[in-house]
Amino acid sequence: MANEVATPTLKEALKQDRAQFDDCTPCRVVGSATFVGLGAFTYVSGHSQLKAQEAVIRQSKSVFGLGSRRAAITTTSAVFVGLGVYRWFA
């Protein structure tokens, strides 16, 4: 049984993966900027579309009113920005 390879611990395996798949700085910058930009775009365009369609949404008597739609757009935007920050530091 001299040919057996020792199984690495979790910390060792994570360290090996990080060394093998570590991103270069330009990759991180582009990835982070993309997510942050997508979050900003989603926030601005989503809220402007809600403002433009406010009367139609109110008349529709939908279960999802303006408040829940605003919250959904803001949450989605915050998630994208958070992913951008995570991408930069992780």
CORPEPE-V22131 format. One record per residue. N is the residue number from 1. RES is the residue in one small letter. NEAR is the number of other ideal C-beta (glycine too) atoms within 8 Angstrom. Layout:
BEGIN
n:N res:RES near:NEAR
n:N res:RES near:NEAR
END
This chain:
BEGIN
n:1 res:m near:3
n:2 res:a near:3
n:3 res:n near:4
n:4 res:e near:5
n:5 res:v near:4
n:6 res:a near:4
n:7 res:t near:4
n:8 res:p near:7
n:9 res:t near:6
n:10 res:l near:6
n:11 res:k near:6
n:12 res:e near:8
n:13 res:a near:9
n:14 res:l near:8
n:15 res:k near:8
n:16 res:q near:9
n:17 res:d near:8
n:18 res:r near:8
n:19 res:a near:7
n:20 res:q near:6
n:21 res:f near:6
n:22 res:d near:6
n:23 res:d near:7
n:24 res:c near:6
n:25 res:t near:6
n:26 res:p near:6
n:27 res:c near:8
n:28 res:r near:11
n:29 res:v near:9
n:30 res:v near:8
n:31 res:g near:11
n:32 res:s near:12
n:33 res:a near:9
n:34 res:t near:9
n:35 res:f near:13
n:36 res:v near:12
n:37 res:g near:9
n:38 res:l near:10
n:39 res:g near:17
n:40 res:a near:10
n:41 res:f near:8
n:42 res:t near:12
n:43 res:y near:11
n:44 res:v near:8
n:45 res:s near:8
n:46 res:g near:11
n:47 res:h near:10
n:48 res:s near:8
n:49 res:q near:8
n:50 res:l near:13
n:51 res:k near:7
n:52 res:a near:6
n:53 res:q near:8
n:54 res:e near:9
n:55 res:a near:6
n:56 res:v near:7
n:57 res:i near:12
n:58 res:r near:8
n:59 res:q near:6
n:60 res:s near:6
n:61 res:k near:3
n:62 res:s near:6
n:63 res:v near:3
n:64 res:f near:5
n:65 res:g near:9
n:66 res:l near:9
n:67 res:g near:6
n:68 res:s near:8
n:69 res:r near:11
n:70 res:r near:10
n:71 res:a near:8
n:72 res:a near:8
n:73 res:i near:13
n:74 res:t near:9
n:75 res:t near:8
n:76 res:t near:11
n:77 res:s near:13
n:78 res:a near:9
n:79 res:v near:9
n:80 res:f near:13
n:81 res:v near:12
n:82 res:g near:9
n:83 res:l near:10
n:84 res:g near:17
n:85 res:v near:10
n:86 res:y near:8
n:87 res:r near:11
n:88 res:w near:9
n:89 res:f near:5
n:90 res:a near:4
END
